[in-house]
Amino acid sequence: MKVAVVGTGYVGLVVGACLAETGNDVICADVDAAKVGSLKQNKLPIYEPGLEPMVVRNQRDGRLTFTTSVGEAVERSEVVFIAVGTPPDEDGSADLQHVLAVAGTIGEHMNGPKLVVTKSTVPVGTAERVRAEIAQRTRTPFHVCSNPEFLKEGAAVEDFMKPDRVVVGVDSDEAAKVIEELYAPFVRTGNPLIVMDIPSAEMTKYAANAMLATRISFMNQIARLCEAVGASVTHVRRGIGSDRRIGPAFLFPGPGYGGSCFPKDVKALIRTAADRSVPVDILDAVEKANEAQKQVLFEKLQRHVGDLHQRTIAVWGLAFKAETDDVRESPALVLIEALLCAGAKVQVHDPAAMKSAARHLGSRVTYAEHAYDALDGADAAAGSDARPRNRRRRVPRVPPVRPVACGRSHRRGYGQFPHGDPRQRRAPRRQRPLQGPAPRRLDVHRSPRAVGRRPPLRESGEPDRLS
């Protein structure tokens, strides 16, 4: 099938590469000439596991091409995906100017019947606005479809190739048949392709992200309460997650949610509800709780280090979550800004997001090529992501009683040492023994009474995985 994808950002590039992988003839269009030039040379603007080799392979085999001419891409295709950005406006609503501009271009280059698919996250009613924009410029028959994406950054390729479900909002049986044929290779194992009306499909995306954001904020507040009463949030999480009505996913406390989806979509849903005079008090609370949660690591450091002026703080992890270079709305940046305002010197490390973070932080922080380099001369360290390498890293012993504050992203639980405190384990044979007194290790959501207490063998030895 001949497919055009307009927009080569995070969603558009993944959609284009994965559709090409299953044998479709895909052309991706973007008005950014520099980005398209880099993509033609297999240089990707984003980091996403598994995406680069897929782009290289399909470009080499001729199934995936890139162009700056949106009109050319439309004319060559039978199905057109709109995958441009919908950034939040000043009032929190989604900015649809790019979506509608693409719709206008599609109408001007409609050289035959086509299916137009809105892949961007858009408010309810956007598909009808897209339809009207196209209809103003052509009399050629066409269909409009809403196909929201449910891709997790860091696992987007796997999510597209093996989706939990595919949600499709259509306006005709003909459109449903085309989209079912296109997605057939991805739902062979029995995961459902759910066909519904267009408004319901548009609402499903926002409702899903709002629910996940709610679980995160809920568990973060439970974690803070556990710390206050001396309970273990890890035990509480396992206890409630074992209930089949609740499930274990998105119950890991951390420094707050971020990224390009949850903050934007929660705001947009709140705005949509306000426009229709529907109260959504729970989402207001979710957003407020998340903003407060982003201050927890800073407050913890301030409480245990004292005056942060001229203190050196190391930060591991800059992206909003592991396995991505996306720093949009990252809690780590909130922490770093607070530390800089307090007069601290900050040394940072992230295996993927250093360049992205440098656009925001500039020369105000020191960038360490390796994680341990960030600890040189540090008075304290804060970990704000859940990369396995960080969870299993040995934190070197530093001069007398310098606290190390450990934070974890919402994807996984707290605790730097899932296999036990390294102070109680023998150093590797080739590694020189670490000298000096051991640092105090302070978990963000762990009772002071529990600090230093080794967890049960079964708890520490089990891998921490998402369901």
C-alpha positions in Angstrom: 0.0 0.0 0.0 1.3 3.5 -0.8 1.4 5.5 2.4 2.4 9.1 3.2 3.4 10.3 6.7 3.5 14.0 7.2 5.8 14.9 10.0 9.0 13.2 10.9 9.0 13.8 14.6 8.8 11.1 17.3 5.4 9.7 16.1 5.8 10.2 12.4 9.2 8.6 12.1 8.2 5.5 14.1 4.9 5.1 12.1 6.7 5.5 8.7 9.5 3.1 9.5 7.2 0.4 11.0 4.8 0.6 8.1 7.7 0.3 5.7 9.0 -2.7 7.6 5.8 -4.7 6.7 6.2 -4.0 3.0 4.4 -0.8 2.4 5.7 1.9 0.1 6.2 4.8 2.6 7.2 8.4 1.9 7.7 10.7 5.0 7.4 14.4 4.4 8.6 17.3 6.5 9.1 21.0 5.8 12.4 21.0 7.8 15.0 20.6 5.1 17.9 20.0 7.5 16.0 17.2 9.2 15.1 15.6 5.9 18.7 15.8 4.7 19.9 14.1 7.9 17.3 11.4 7.6 18.3 10.6 4.0 21.8 10.0 5.4 20.3 7.8 8.2 21.0 10.3 10.9 17.9 10.3 13.2 16.8 13.4 15.1 15.7 11.3 18.1 17.0 8.3 20.1 14.6 5.4 20.1 15.8 1.8 20.6 15.5 -0.3 17.4 14.5 2.7 15.2 17.7 3.5 13.5 18.4 0.1 12.0 14.8 -0.1 10.8 15.2 3.3 9.0 18.5 2.2 7.5 17.2 -1.1 6.3 14.0 0.2 4.7 15.8 3.1 3.0 18.3 0.7 1.6 15.6 -1.6 0.3 13.6 1.4 -1.2 10.5 1.1 0.9 11.1 4.3 2.9 11.9 7.7 1.4 12.0 11.2 2.7 11.0 14.5 1.1 10.4 18.2 1.9 7.4 18.3 -0.5 4.2 17.5 1.3 2.3 17.9 -1.9 4.4 15.3 -3.7 4.0 12.9 -0.8 0.2 13.3 -0.9 -0.1 12.8 -4.6 1.9 9.6 -4.4 -0.2 8.0 -1.7 -3.4 6.2 -1.1 -3.3 6.7 2.7 -2.0 10.0 4.3 -1.1 10.1 8.0 -1.0 13.5 9.7 1.6 13.2 12.4 2.7 16.8 13.1 3.0 18.3 16.5 0.1 19.7 18.6 2.0 21.8 21.3 0.0 23.2 24.2 -1.3 26.7 23.7 -1.1 29.4 26.4 -4.5 28.3 27.8 -3.5 24.6 27.8 -5.5 23.7 24.7 -3.8 21.8 21.8 -2.5 24.1 19.1 -3.9 22.7 15.8 -2.4 25.1 13.4 0.0 22.6 12.0 -2.6 19.9 11.7 -5.0 22.2 9.8 -2.2 23.5 7.6 -1.4 19.9 6.5 -5.1 19.3 5.9 -5.2 22.3 3.6 -2.2 21.0 1.6 -3.8 17.6 1.3 -6.9 19.2 -0.2 -4.8 21.1 -2.7 -3.0 18.0 -3.9 -5.9 15.5 -3.8 -5.4 13.8 -7.1 -7.6 10.8 -6.3 -9.7 9.2 -3.5 -7.6 8.9 -0.3 -7.9 8.0 3.3 -6.7 10.8 5.6 -5.7 9.6 9.1 -5.1 11.9 12.0 -2.3 10.3 14.0 -1.5 13.4 16.1 -3.0 13.6 19.5 -5.9 16.0 19.0 -9.0 17.1 20.9 -12.5 15.7 20.1 -13.9 17.3 17.0 -10.5 17.8 15.2 -11.3 15.2 12.5 -14.3 17.2 11.4 -12.2 20.3 11.2 -9.7 18.4 9.1 -12.5 17.2 6.9 -13.8 20.7 6.4 -10.4 22.1 5.6 -9.8 19.5 2.9 -13.3 19.8 1.5 -12.8 23.6 0.9 -10.1 22.8 -1.6 -11.2 19.7 -3.5 -14.3 17.9 -4.8 -12.5 14.6 -5.0 -14.1 12.0 -2.6 -12.0 11.2 0.5 -12.4 9.6 4.0 -11.2 10.7 7.3 -10.0 8.4 10.1 -8.8 8.9 13.7 -6.0 6.5 14.7 -4.5 7.7 18.0 -1.0 6.5 18.9 -0.2 4.7 22.1 3.6 4.6 21.8 5.8 4.7 24.9 9.1 6.5 24.4 11.9 4.0 24.8 9.7 1.2 23.5 7.9 2.8 20.6 9.0 0.4 17.9 7.9 -2.6 19.9 4.7 -0.9 20.8 3.9 -0.3 17.1 5.0 -3.7 15.9 3.2 -5.6 18.7 0.4 -3.3 19.9 -1.8 -4.0 22.9 -4.6 -2.8 20.7 -5.2 -0.5 17.7 -7.9 2.1 18.1 -9.5 3.3 14.9 -12.3 5.9 14.5 -13.9 5.8 11.0 -16.7 7.5 9.0 -17.4 4.6 6.6 -17.1 0.8 6.1 -14.7 1.5 3.2 -12.3 3.4 5.5 -12.5 0.6 8.0 -11.5 -2.0 5.4 -8.5 0.0 4.3 -7.2 0.6 7.8 -7.8 -3.1 8.8 -5.7 -4.2 5.8 -2.9 -1.8 6.7 -2.8 -3.0 10.3 -3.3 -6.7 9.6 0.4 -7.6 10.0 0.4 -6.0 13.5 -2.6 -7.7 15.0 -2.1 -11.3 13.8 -1.5 -12.6 17.3 -5.0 -11.7 18.4 -4.6 -8.3 19.9 -7.7 -6.3 19.0 -8.2 -3.7 16.3 -11.1 -1.7 17.8 -13.2 0.1 15.3 -15.4 2.9 16.7 -16.8 6.3 15.8 -14.3 9.2 15.3 -15.1 11.3 18.5 -14.8 8.2 20.7 -11.4 7.4 19.2 -10.2 10.9 19.8 -11.4 10.8 23.4 -9.8 7.4 24.0 -6.3 8.7 23.6 -6.8 11.5 26.1 -8.7 9.3 28.6 -5.9 6.7 28.5 -3.1 9.2 29.2 -5.2 10.9 31.9 -5.7 7.6 33.6 -2.0 6.7 33.6 -1.1 10.1 34.9 -3.6 9.7 37.7 -2.1 6.4 38.7 1.4 7.9 38.8 0.3 10.9 40.9 -1.8 8.7 43.2 1.2 6.4 43.9 3.6 9.3 44.4 1.3 10.7 47.1 0.9 7.3 48.7 4.7 7.0 48.7 5.1 10.3 50.6 2.5 9.1 53.1 4.4 5.8 53.5 7.5 7.7 54.3 5.7 9.8 57.0 4.2 6.7 58.8 7.2 4.4 58.4 5.7 2.0 55.8 7.5 0.5 52.8 6.0 1.8 49.6 7.5 -1.1 47.7 5.5 -3.5 49.9 2.4 -1.4 49.5 2.8 -1.3 45.7 3.2 -5.1 45.5 0.2 -5.6 47.8 -2.2 -3.5 45.8 -0.7 -4.3 42.4 -1.5 -8.0 43.0 -5.2 -7.2 43.0 -6.4 -8.0 39.5 -8.8 -5.1 39.6 -5.8 -2.8 40.0 -2.8 -4.4 38.3 0.9 -3.6 38.8 1.5 -1.2 35.9 2.2 2.5 36.6 2.3 2.1 40.4 6.0 2.9 40.8 6.6 6.1 42.6 9.1 8.6 41.3 10.0 12.3 40.8 6.8 13.0 38.7 5.7 12.4 35.2 7.1 14.4 32.2 7.6 14.0 28.5 5.7 15.2 25.5 2.4 13.4 26.3 1.1 13.2 29.8 1.6 16.9 30.8 0.2 18.2 27.5 -2.7 15.8 27.3 -3.8 16.3 30.9 -3.8 20.1 30.3 -5.7 19.7 27.0 -8.3 17.4 28.6 -8.8 19.9 31.4 -9.3 22.7 28.9 -11.7 20.6 26.8 -13.8 19.9 29.9 -13.7 23.6 30.9 -14.9 24.7 27.4 -18.0 22.4 27.9 -18.5 23.4 31.6 -17.8 19.8 32.8 -15.9 19.7 36.1 -12.8 17.4 36.2 -11.6 18.0 39.7 -9.6 14.8 39.8 -7.4 15.9 36.8 -6.8 19.3 38.4 -5.6 17.4 41.5 -3.4 15.1 39.4 -1.7 18.1 37.7 -1.2 19.9 41.0 0.2 16.7 42.7 2.7 16.2 39.8 4.0 19.7 40.0 4.6 19.3 43.8 6.3 15.9 43.2 8.9 17.4 41.0 10.2 19.3 44.1 10.6 16.2 46.3 14.2 15.4 45.3 15.3 19.0 45.8 13.6 19.2 49.2 15.3 15.9 50.2 18.7 17.1 49.3 18.1 20.5 51.0 17.0 18.7 54.2 20.0 16.4 54.4 22.8 18.5 52.9 21.8 21.8 54.4 22.9 25.0 52.7 23.4 24.1 49.1 25.4 27.2 48.2 28.7 26.2 46.6 27.9 22.5 47.2 28.6 20.1 44.3 25.6 17.9 43.4 25.8 15.1 40.9 22.6 14.2 38.9 22.3 10.9 37.0 19.6 10.9 34.4 18.3 14.0 32.4 15.6 12.6 30.2 12.1 12.3 31.6 12.4 8.5 31.6 14.9 5.8 30.7 15.8 4.8 27.1 15.0 8.1 25.5 16.7 11.5 24.9 13.5 13.5 25.5 13.9 16.1 28.2 10.6 17.8 27.7 8.9 18.4 31.1 11.7 16.3 32.7 11.7 16.3 36.5 15.5 16.2 36.3 15.5 19.7 34.7 13.3 21.0 37.5 15.7 19.6 40.1 18.7 21.1 38.3 17.1 24.5 38.0 16.3 24.5 41.7 19.8 23.5 42.6 21.3 26.3 40.4 19.0 28.8 42.0 20.2 27.7 45.4 23.8 28.3 44.3 24.9 24.7 43.9 27.3 23.4 41.4 25.8 20.6 39.3 27.5 17.8 37.5 25.3 15.7 35.2 25.4 12.5 33.2 22.9 10.8 30.9 23.8 8.1 28.3 21.4 9.5 25.7 20.0 12.9 26.6 23.2 15.1 27.1 22.7 17.0 23.8 19.0 17.5 24.4 19.6 18.8 27.9 22.4 21.1 26.8 19.9 23.1 24.8 18.1 23.9 28.0 21.0 24.0 30.5 23.8 25.4 28.3 27.1 25.9 30.2 25.5 26.3 33.6 26.3 22.7 34.5 29.2 20.3 34.0 28.6 17.4 31.7 30.3 14.1 32.6 31.0 11.5 29.9 30.7 8.7 32.3 28.4 8.3 35.3 31.2 7.9 37.8 32.9 11.1 36.5 29.8 13.0 37.6 30.6 12.0 41.2 34.1 13.5 41.3 34.1 15.9 44.2 30.3 15.7 44.7 28.8 16.3 48.1 25.6 14.4 47.1 24.1 12.5 44.1 20.6 12.3 42.8 19.4 9.7 40.4 16.2 10.7 38.5 15.7 7.8 36.0 15.3 4.1 36.1 17.9 2.8 33.7 19.0 -0.7 34.7 22.6 0.4 34.7 21.8 3.1 37.3 19.8 0.6 39.4 22.8 -1.7 39.6 25.6 0.8 39.8 27.9 0.7 42.8 28.0 4.2 44.3 31.6 4.9 45.4 32.2 5.8 49.0 32.8 9.5 49.4 34.4 11.5 52.3 32.7 11.6 55.6 28.9 11.3 55.7 27.9 12.8 52.4 24.4 11.8 51.7 23.4 10.2 48.4 19.8 10.9 47.5 18.3 8.4 45.1 15.3 9.1 42.9 13.4 6.8 40.5 11.2 7.5 37.6 7.5 6.5 37.6 8.2 3.5 35.5 9.9 1.6 38.3 10.3 1.6 42.1 12.7 3.4 44.3 16.0 2.0 45.6 19.5 2.2 44.1 20.5 -1.3 44.9 18.0 -4.0 43.9 20.5 -6.7 44.6 21.6 -5.5 48.1 23.7 -2.7 49.4 27.2 -3.0 47.8 28.8 -2.2 51.2 27.7 -5.7 52.3 29.0 -7.4 49.1 32.6 -8.3 48.1 34.0 -6.0 45.4 34.7 -7.6 42.0 38.1 -9.4 41.7 39.6 -6.8 39.3 38.2 -3.8 41.1 40.2 -2.0 43.8 38.5 -1.8 47.1 36.8 1.5 47.7 38.4 3.5 50.5 36.8 5.8 53.1 33.6 5.6 55.2 30.5 4.5 53.4 27.9 7.2 52.5 24.4 7.3 53.9 22.0 6.3 51.2 18.7 8.2 51.4 15.7 7.0 49.3 13.2 9.7 48.4 10.3 7.7 49.6 11.8 5.5 52.3 11.5 5.9 56.0 14.6 7.0 57.8 14.3 4.0 60.0 14.6 1.8 56.9 17.7 3.4 55.6 20.6 1.0 55.6 18.4 -2.0 56.3 19.0 -4.7 53.8 15.7 -5.9 52.1 14.7 -9.6 52.1 16.7 -11.7 49.6 13.6 -12.5 47.4 12.7 -8.8 47.1 16.2 -7.7 46.3 16.9 -10.5 43.9 13.8 -10.2 41.7 14.1 -8.2 38.5 12.0 -5.0 38.5 9.9 -5.2 35.4 6.8 -3.7 33.9 3.9 -5.9 33.1 
